[in-house]
Amino acid sequence: MRPSGRAPDELRTITIETGVSRHAEGSCLIRCGHTQVLCTATVEDKAPPFLRNTGLGWVTAEYAMLPRATTSRNRRERQGASGRTQEIQRLIGRSLRACLDRPALGERQIVVDCDVLQADGGTRTAAITGGWVALRLAVNALMAAGAVKHDALTGHVAAISCGVTAGTPVLDLDYAEDSTAGTDANFVMTDAGALVEVQGSAEGATFTRADLDAMLGLAEKGVAALVAAQKAALA
């Protein structure tokens, strides 16, 4: 029995509320159970220096956690992002660029900010899933304004965590499971089922090829549900 009472292949309740920022070109608040992440997308009409005069666009991401997003207060990262934060925001940026048509975006950059309001496991995967919705809305705004002639996104990207707890592969770990799981993995996928990134590690106990295959099967089911939630939020 999982601490939440969910079945092994059951997601937490997912909601995505769009248009939560009046200033950002794209925004949403994604809730995955008790995890809440505010995602905003900002369009900058210039490319980063390494892409100037190439005609190519870019998407990058920043990630942060509010001091009381967790059970105890975390100090603000005033002296620069920690190693963990840098790793997560690079993951978000790589994931979102997997669906980007860089020539179609043109020589501009979209910055996706993911701020964790409340954490209960799966913050990076929620940031990717919600970050894509904010990015989609920003690209829609560019197309509506005539700044982008062709859709700069080739499809959906979403992410979900899986793990092995008490010998059982499970989908969408909350903190109670994530902190005790023998195996913890994150899967980033497109709506076509292609893998963008897989992060997996054994926490004190190794896992088998069968465990990995089981987690991949769970991730495919979870990502399909997340893509459906993205579509519903944008409808």
N, C-alpha and C positions, 0 to 999 in steps of 0.2 A: 504494500500500500504506500503510495506517495504521500508526503506530508500534506499536500493540498487536496488529496482525495481524487486527483485526476487519473484517468487511464494513462497507460504508458505512451500512447500516441495522441494524447489530448493537449491542445494548446491552451494557454491561459486566455482569458477574454481579451480580444484585441479591438481597440477603437482608434480611429484616426480622424481628428477634427482639423479641417483645413481653414485657411484664412484667419489664423489667430493673431497675426501681426499686421497692423495697418500699414507699416512702412516697407516691409520686405517684399520683394517681387514674388516670392513663394514662401509659404509657411504652413506648418501643421504641428499639432500636439498629438503624439502617439502614446497610447497607453497599452502596455502589455501586462495584464494583471496589475500589480502595484508599482511597476516600473513606469515612469513618465518621462518622456524626452521631448523638449521643444526644439523643432528643427526649422531654421530659416535659411533661405537662399537669396544671396545678394549678387546682382549683376554688376560687374565692373567692365566698362567699355574700353578696356585695354588688356592685352595679354601680359603674362609675367615676362620679365626680361628675356628669358631663354627662348621665348616663342615669338618675339617681335619680328615682323616682316616675313612670317612663315604662312600667314593665313589660317593658322590653326587655333582652335579654342582650347580651354582648359577648365577643369573642375577640381577644386581642392576643398578640404574640409578642416574644421577645427572642432574640438570636443572639450567639454568642461563639465564638472560636476559641482553643483551648489554645495556649500558647506554642510547643510543639514539634509542632503539627499540620502544619507545613510543613518544608521542608528546612533552614531556619534559624530561630532563635528569634525570635518576635514578643513585644514587650513587652505585658504585660497593660494593658488600658484602664482604669486605676484612676481617671483623671480624667473619666470619662464616655465614652460610645460615640463612635467616630470617625464621620465622615460616611458612609463605606462601610458600617459596621456598622448605622447608623441606616437607611440606604436598604434594606439587606437585611431587617432585621426588620420594616420597614413593608411590604415586599413579602410576607413570610410572613403577616403579619396580614391584609392585604387578601385574599390568596389563600384563607386558611382561612375568612374571613367570607363568601366567595362561596357556601359551602355551608351557611351557618348560618341556621336559622329562629329569629330573635331573640325573637319572642314566646313560642315554645315553650320556649326556654332559661330564660325568666323573668329577673327582675332579679338577675343574677349574672354574674360574669366568669370566663372560663377563660384562664389564662396558659400559653402554650406556649413552653417554653424549648428552644432548639436549640443544642447545644454540639458544635462540630466537634472530634472527637478526632484525626482524621487527614484531611488534605486532598490530593486529587489531581484537582482540577477538579470542578465541579458541586456545590459545597457548598450553595448556596442552593436548588437544585432538589431535592437530597436532603432538605434541611431541610423543605421544603414537603410532599414525599411522606411522609416519616416523621412530620412534625408532624400530618398529617391522621390517621394511625393512632393517635397518642397522644390526639388530640382525640376520636376515635371511642370509644376505651376510656373516657375520662373521661365522655362523655355516656352510655355504657352503664352506668357506675357510678351516675350520677344517676338513670337510669331504674330500675335494679335497687333503689335505695333508696326509690323512690317520690317523689323530689324533683322529677322532671320527668315529666309525664304523657304527653307525645307526643314522638316523636323530634325532636331539635333539629337534626339534620343532614339535608339534602335529597339528598345524594349524595356521591360521592367527588371529591376534588381531588388532582391529582398534577402534577408539573412535570418537564421534561426540557430539556436544552440541545441545540442543533444548531449547525452552522457550515458554512462553506465553506473547505476546505483543499485547496490545489493544484488549485483549480477544481472540486472535487467536493463536493456537499452530503453531510454526514455527521451521524450521530446520536450523542448522548451523548459529548461531548468530555471526554477526560482532560486533565491539565495540559499534557502534551507537545503536544497539539493546540490547546488553548485559548490557549496562550502564543504560538502562531505563526499562528493562523487568520486568514484575510483577512476573514472575517465571523463574528461570534459572536452567537447569539441564545438566549433562554430563552423557553419556552412553558409557560404554566400553563393547564390544561384540566380540565374536569369529565369524569366517566365518560360523560356524554351527548354528549361531543364539543364542548361549548361552550367558547369561549375566555374565560379570566379575565383574562389579561394576556400581552402579548408585549413582550419587550425585545430589540431587535436593533440592532447597530451595525457599520459597516464599519471595519476596522482597517487603514487604509492602502490599501484597494482597495474600490471600490463593489460593490454586488451588485444583481442584476437582479430583476424581478418573477418570472421563471422560477426564480431561486434561492430567493426567498422562498416560492413555491408548493411547491418541492421540500422545503424545510425544514419547512414546515407538514405536508406529507404524512408526513415522517419522524417529526415530533413526535406526530402522531395515532397512529402505530403504536407509538411508544415509550410514550406515556401509557397506551394500552390494556394494554400489558404490565405497566406499573407498577400499574395498578388491579388487574390479576389477582394481582400479588404482594401488594398490600394485602389483598385478599380471602383469599388463602391464609394470610397471617399471622394473620388474625382468625378463621379457621375453627376 
